[in-house]
Amino acid sequence: GPDLAPETLSTAIRSLNPDNEPGRLSLIVRMGAEKLWRCLPPLVRQVQASKLSVVWMCDPMHHNKVEIKGNGKDIETRPFDLILAEITSFFAVHEAEGTIP
């Protein structure tokens, strides 16, 4: 999530995959389009600097929800532009950091 500290991430990765086996651990990024550019690069850099093997994945549905009031009830939805923005940003961050998700 967007509040995860880079050091906490690398510690968790080492605990979950102590032999650093490629393909064993997937990190699902769920930050929301607005926070991804600020929060993801330090995590990618930490994983890279620590030489940890992970599979990066993006879940753009999690943090991009909005509530709309209508007909007496709230409707939770996810605007397509926010979903697309998170996916696009996810790949752009990895390209900028020289990693392959």
VEXSETI-973824 format. One record per atom (N, C-alpha, C): x, y, z; residue in one letter; residue number from 0; atom name. Coordinates in Angstrom, 2 decimals. Layout:
N
{{X,Y,Z},A,NUM,CA}
...
% end
This chain:
101
{{0.80,-1.19,0.00},G,0,N}
{{0.00,0.00,0.00},G,0,CA}
{{0.84,1.25,0.00},G,0,C}
{{0.23,2.39,-0.09},P,1,N}
{{0.96,3.65,-0.21},P,1,CA}
{{1.73,4.05,1.05},P,1,C}
{{1.44,3.44,2.19},D,2,N}
{{2.11,3.80,3.43},D,2,CA}
{{3.27,2.87,3.79},D,2,C}
{{3.58,1.92,2.93},L,3,N}
{{4.61,0.93,3.23},L,3,CA}
{{6.01,1.55,3.12},L,3,C}
{{6.82,1.37,4.15},A,4,N}
{{8.20,1.85,4.14},A,4,CA}
{{9.07,0.87,3.35},A,4,C}
{{10.01,1.38,2.55},P,5,N}
{{10.87,0.50,1.76},P,5,CA}
{{11.60,-0.55,2.59},P,5,C}
{{12.10,-0.18,3.76},E,6,N}
{{12.82,-1.14,4.60},E,6,CA}
{{11.90,-2.24,5.10},E,6,C}
{{10.66,-1.89,5.40},T,7,N}
{{9.68,-2.89,5.84},T,7,CA}
{{9.42,-3.89,4.72},T,7,C}
{{9.35,-3.38,3.50},L,8,N}
{{9.11,-4.26,2.35},L,8,CA}
{{10.25,-5.25,2.18},L,8,C}
{{11.48,-4.77,2.20},S,9,N}
{{12.60,-5.70,1.99},S,9,CA}
{{12.70,-6.72,3.11},S,9,C}
{{12.39,-6.33,4.33},T,10,N}
{{12.39,-7.28,5.45},T,10,CA}
{{11.32,-8.35,5.24},T,10,C}
{{10.14,-7.94,4.81},A,11,N}
{{9.05,-8.90,4.56},A,11,CA}
{{9.41,-9.85,3.43},A,11,C}
{{10.01,-9.32,2.38},I,12,N}
{{10.40,-10.17,1.24},I,12,CA}
{{11.42,-11.22,1.70},I,12,C}
{{12.40,-10.80,2.47},R,13,N}
{{13.41,-11.76,2.96},R,13,CA}
{{12.78,-12.84,3.85},R,13,C}
{{11.77,-12.45,4.62},S,14,N}
{{11.09,-13.43,5.49},S,14,CA}
{{10.26,-14.41,4.69},S,14,C}
{{9.57,-13.91,3.67},L,15,N}
{{8.68,-14.75,2.88},L,15,CA}
{{9.40,-15.58,1.82},L,15,C}
{{10.56,-15.11,1.39},N,16,N}
{{11.33,-15.81,0.37},N,16,CA}
{{12.80,-15.80,0.76},N,16,C}
{{13.15,-16.52,1.82},P,17,N}
{{14.52,-16.45,2.36},P,17,CA}
{{15.60,-16.91,1.39},P,17,C}
{{15.24,-17.77,0.43},D,18,N}
{{16.23,-18.23,-0.55},D,18,CA}
{{16.23,-17.36,-1.80},D,18,C}
{{15.42,-16.30,-1.82},N,19,N}
{{15.33,-15.38,-2.95},N,19,CA}
{{15.06,-16.12,-4.27},N,19,C}
{{14.15,-17.07,-4.19},E,20,N}
{{13.80,-17.90,-5.34},E,20,CA}
{{12.98,-17.09,-6.35},E,20,C}
{{13.47,-16.95,-7.59},P,21,N}
{{12.73,-16.20,-8.61},P,21,CA}
{{11.33,-16.78,-8.85},P,21,C}
{{10.35,-15.90,-8.95},G,22,N}
{{8.98,-16.31,-9.24},G,22,CA}
{{8.18,-16.76,-8.03},G,22,C}
{{8.80,-16.84,-6.88},R,23,N}
{{8.10,-17.34,-5.69},R,23,CA}
{{7.18,-16.29,-5.05},R,23,C}
{{7.55,-15.02,-5.14},L,24,N}
{{6.82,-13.98,-4.43},L,24,CA}
{{6.32,-12.91,-5.41},L,24,C}
{{5.04,-12.62,-5.34},S,25,N}
{{4.44,-11.56,-6.15},S,25,CA}
{{4.04,-10.40,-5.26},S,25,C}
{{4.38,-9.20,-5.69},L,26,N}
{{3.99,-7.99,-4.98},L,26,CA}
{{2.87,-7.33,-5.78},L,26,C}
{{1.71,-7.21,-5.18},I,27,N}
{{0.57,-6.60,-5.85},I,27,CA}
{{0.46,-5.15,-5.40},I,27,C}
{{0.67,-4.25,-6.32},V,28,N}
{{0.65,-2.82,-6.03},V,28,CA}
{{-0.79,-2.33,-6.05},V,28,C}
{{-1.21,-1.74,-4.93},R,29,N}
{{-2.57,-1.22,-4.76},R,29,CA}
{{-2.46,0.15,-4.10},R,29,C}
{{-2.15,1.15,-4.87},M,30,N}
{{-1.89,2.47,-4.28},M,30,CA}
{{-2.86,3.54,-4.72},M,30,C}
{{-3.51,3.34,-5.82},G,31,N}
{{-4.34,4.39,-6.39},G,31,CA}
{{-3.52,5.24,-7.34},G,31,C}
{{-4.19,5.73,-8.35},A,32,N}
{{-3.52,6.51,-9.39},A,32,CA}
{{-2.81,7.74,-8.84},A,32,C}
{{-3.39,8.38,-7.86},E,33,N}
{{-2.84,9.63,-7.35},E,33,CA}
{{-1.58,9.44,-6.51},E,33,C}
{{-1.42,8.31,-5.88},K,34,N}
{{-0.29,8.09,-4.97},K,34,CA}
{{0.84,7.27,-5.59},K,34,C}
{{0.58,6.62,-6.70},L,35,N}
{{1.54,5.67,-7.25},L,35,CA}
{{2.88,6.30,-7.59},L,35,C}
{{2.89,7.46,-8.26},W,36,N}
{{4.15,8.10,-8.66},W,36,CA}
{{5.00,8.49,-7.47},W,36,C}
{{4.37,8.83,-6.36},R,37,N}
{{5.12,9.24,-5.15},R,37,CA}
{{5.58,8.03,-4.35},R,37,C}
{{4.77,6.99,-4.29},C,38,N}
{{5.02,5.88,-3.36},C,38,CA}
{{5.75,4.68,-3.96},C,38,C}
{{5.52,4.38,-5.23},L,39,N}
{{6.11,3.16,-5.80},L,39,CA}
{{7.61,3.26,-6.08},L,39,C}
{{8.15,4.35,-6.62},P,40,N}
{{9.59,4.37,-6.93},P,40,CA}
{{10.51,4.01,-5.76},P,40,C}
{{10.28,4.52,-4.54},P,41,N}
{{11.19,4.11,-3.44},P,41,CA}
{{11.13,2.61,-3.14},P,41,C}
{{9.97,2.00,-3.33},L,42,N}
{{9.84,0.56,-3.09},L,42,CA}
{{10.59,-0.23,-4.16},L,42,C}
{{10.43,0.19,-5.41},V,43,N}
{{11.14,-0.48,-6.51},V,43,CA}
{{12.64,-0.35,-6.31},V,43,C}
{{13.09,0.84,-5.95},R,44,N}
{{14.53,1.07,-5.72},R,44,CA}
{{15.07,0.19,-4.59},R,44,C}
{{14.30,0.07,-3.51},Q,45,N}
{{14.72,-0.76,-2.38},Q,45,CA}
{{14.86,-2.22,-2.78},Q,45,C}
{{13.89,-2.73,-3.50},V,46,N}
{{13.93,-4.13,-3.95},V,46,CA}
{{15.12,-4.34,-4.88},V,46,C}
{{15.32,-3.39,-5.79},Q,47,N}
{{16.44,-3.49,-6.72},Q,47,CA}
{{17.78,-3.44,-5.98},Q,47,C}
{{17.94,-2.47,-5.09},A,48,N}
{{19.20,-2.31,-4.36},A,48,CA}
{{19.50,-3.51,-3.47},A,48,C}
{{18.45,-4.15,-2.98},S,49,N}
{{18.62,-5.33,-2.12},S,49,CA}
{{18.79,-6.61,-2.92},S,49,C}
{{18.70,-6.49,-4.24},K,50,N}
{{18.84,-7.65,-5.15},K,50,CA}
{{17.83,-8.76,-4.81},K,50,C}
{{16.61,-8.34,-4.54},L,51,N}
{{15.55,-9.29,-4.21},L,51,CA}
{{14.74,-9.61,-5.46},L,51,C}
{{14.35,-10.87,-5.56},S,52,N}
{{13.60,-11.34,-6.72},S,52,CA}
{{12.11,-11.36,-6.40},S,52,C}
{{11.34,-10.53,-7.11},V,53,N}
{{9.89,-10.50,-6.94},V,53,CA}
{{9.23,-10.34,-8.30},V,53,C}
{{7.96,-10.67,-8.35},V,54,N}
{{7.14,-10.39,-9.52},V,54,CA}
{{6.25,-9.21,-9.14},V,54,C}
{{6.31,-8.14,-9.91},W,55,N}
{{5.50,-6.96,-9.65},W,55,CA}
{{4.18,-7.07,-10.41},W,55,C}
{{3.08,-6.79,-9.73},M,56,N}
{{1.75,-6.82,-10.35},M,56,CA}
{{1.00,-5.56,-9.92},M,56,C}
{{0.02,-5.17,-10.72},C,57,N}
{{-0.76,-3.97,-10.43},C,57,CA}
{{-2.23,-4.34,-10.29},C,57,C}
{{-2.87,-3.88,-9.21},D,58,N}
{{-4.31,-4.05,-9.01},D,58,CA}
{{-4.93,-2.66,-8.98},D,58,C}
{{-5.33,-2.14,-10.13},P,59,N}
{{-5.82,-0.77,-10.19},P,59,CA}
{{-7.24,-0.59,-9.66},P,59,C}
{{-7.89,-1.64,-9.26},M,60,N}
{{-9.27,-1.55,-8.80},M,60,CA}
{{-9.38,-1.19,-7.32},M,60,C}
{{-8.36,-1.44,-6.55},H,61,N}
{{-8.45,-1.36,-5.10},H,61,CA}
{{-8.61,0.06,-4.55},H,61,C}
{{-7.71,0.96,-4.91},H,62,N}
{{-7.71,2.31,-4.31},H,62,CA}
{{-8.33,3.37,-5.21},H,62,C}
{{-8.97,3.00,-6.27},N,63,N}
{{-9.51,3.98,-7.20},N,63,CA}
{{-11.03,4.08,-7.15},N,63,C}
{{-11.62,3.78,-6.04},K,64,N}
{{-13.07,3.80,-5.97},K,64,CA}
{{-13.59,5.16,-5.53},K,64,C}
{{-14.77,5.48,-6.01},V,65,N}
{{-15.48,6.69,-5.61},V,65,CA}
{{-16.92,6.29,-5.30},V,65,C}
{{-17.55,7.08,-4.44},E,66,N}
{{-18.94,6.81,-4.11},E,66,CA}
{{-19.83,7.85,-4.76},E,66,C}
{{-20.91,7.38,-5.35},I,67,N}
{{-21.88,8.24,-6.01},I,67,CA}
{{-23.21,8.06,-5.30},I,67,C}
{{-23.83,9.15,-4.94},K,68,N}
{{-25.15,9.06,-4.30},K,68,CA}
{{-26.21,9.06,-5.40},K,68,C}
{{-27.14,8.14,-5.27},G,69,N}
{{-28.19,8.08,-6.27},G,69,CA}
{{-29.33,7.19,-5.83},G,69,C}
{{-30.55,7.64,-6.04},N,70,N}
{{-31.76,6.87,-5.72},N,70,CA}
{{-31.79,6.38,-4.28},N,70,C}
{{-31.32,7.23,-3.36},G,71,N}
{{-31.39,6.89,-1.95},G,71,CA}
{{-30.31,5.95,-1.44},G,71,C}
{{-29.36,5.56,-2.28},K,72,N}
{{-28.28,4.69,-1.81},K,72,CA}
{{-26.96,5.09,-2.45},K,72,C}
{{-25.88,4.77,-1.77},D,73,N}
{{-24.56,5.05,-2.31},D,73,CA}
{{-24.14,3.94,-3.25},D,73,C}
{{-23.54,4.34,-4.34},I,74,N}
{{-23.03,3.37,-5.32},I,74,CA}
{{-21.52,3.53,-5.38},I,74,C}
{{-20.81,2.44,-5.19},E,75,N}
{{-19.36,2.46,-5.26},E,75,CA}
{{-18.95,2.08,-6.68},E,75,C}
{{-18.12,2.90,-7.28},T,76,N}
{{-17.68,2.64,-8.64},T,76,CA}
{{-16.21,3.00,-8.78},T,76,C}
{{-15.65,2.64,-9.90},R,77,N}
{{-14.25,2.93,-10.18},R,77,CA}
{{-14.16,3.57,-11.56},R,77,C}
{{-13.85,4.85,-11.63},P,78,N}
{{-13.77,5.52,-12.92},P,78,CA}
{{-12.65,4.94,-13.79},P,78,C}
{{-12.97,4.70,-15.04},F,79,N}
{{-12.01,4.08,-15.94},F,79,CA}
{{-10.75,4.92,-16.09},F,79,C}
{{-10.87,6.25,-16.08},D,80,N}
{{-9.69,7.09,-16.25},D,80,CA}
{{-8.69,6.90,-15.10},D,80,C}
{{-9.18,6.66,-13.88},L,81,N}
{{-8.28,6.40,-12.75},L,81,CA}
{{-7.63,5.03,-12.86},L,81,C}
{{-8.39,4.05,-13.31},I,82,N}
{{-7.84,2.70,-13.49},I,82,CA}
{{-6.73,2.73,-14.53},I,82,C}
{{-7.01,3.36,-15.66},L,83,N}
{{-6.03,3.46,-16.73},L,83,CA}
{{-4.80,4.26,-16.27},L,83,C}
{{-5.02,5.32,-15.52},A,84,N}
{{-3.90,6.13,-15.02},A,84,CA}
{{-2.99,5.32,-14.11},A,84,C}
{{-3.57,4.48,-13.25},E,85,N}
{{-2.73,3.67,-12.37},E,85,CA}
{{-1.94,2.63,-13.16},E,85,C}
{{-2.56,1.99,-14.11},I,86,N}
{{-1.85,1.00,-14.93},I,86,CA}
{{-0.72,1.66,-15.71},I,86,C}
{{-1.02,2.78,-16.34},T,87,N}
{{-0.02,3.50,-17.13},T,87,CA}
{{1.14,3.96,-16.25},T,87,C}
{{0.83,4.50,-15.09},S,88,N}
{{1.86,4.97,-14.16},S,88,CA}
{{2.71,3.81,-13.64},S,88,C}
{{2.08,2.69,-13.36},F,89,N}
{{2.79,1.50,-12.88},F,89,CA}
{{3.89,1.11,-13.86},F,89,C}
{{3.54,1.02,-15.12},F,90,N}
{{4.54,0.63,-16.13},F,90,CA}
{{5.57,1.74,-16.35},F,90,C}
{{5.14,2.99,-16.28},A,91,N}
{{6.08,4.11,-16.46},A,91,CA}
{{7.11,4.16,-15.33},A,91,C}
{{6.69,3.91,-14.10},V,92,N}
{{7.63,3.88,-12.97},V,92,CA}
{{8.66,2.77,-13.19},V,92,C}
{{8.20,1.60,-13.57},H,93,N}
{{9.15,0.50,-13.79},H,93,CA}
{{10.11,0.80,-14.94},H,93,C}
{{9.60,1.43,-15.98},E,94,N}
{{10.49,1.82,-17.09},E,94,CA}
{{11.52,2.83,-16.61},E,94,C}
{{11.09,3.82,-15.84},A,95,N}
{{12.00,4.85,-15.32},A,95,CA}
{{13.05,4.25,-14.38},A,95,C}
{{12.70,3.22,-13.65},E,96,N}
{{13.61,2.59,-12.69},E,96,CA}
{{14.44,1.46,-13.33},E,96,C}
{{14.15,1.15,-14.58},G,97,N}
{{14.91,0.11,-15.28},G,97,CA}
{{14.55,-1.30,-14.86},G,97,C}
{{13.31,-1.48,-14.40},T,98,N}
{{12.85,-2.81,-13.99},T,98,CA}
{{11.75,-3.29,-14.90},T,98,C}
{{11.52,-4.58,-14.86},I,99,N}
{{10.46,-5.20,-15.65},I,99,CA}
{{9.45,-5.79,-14.69},I,99,C}
{{8.21,-5.30,-14.74},P,100,N}
{{7.20,-5.83,-13.80},P,100,CA}
{{6.75,-7.23,-14.19},P,100,C}
% end
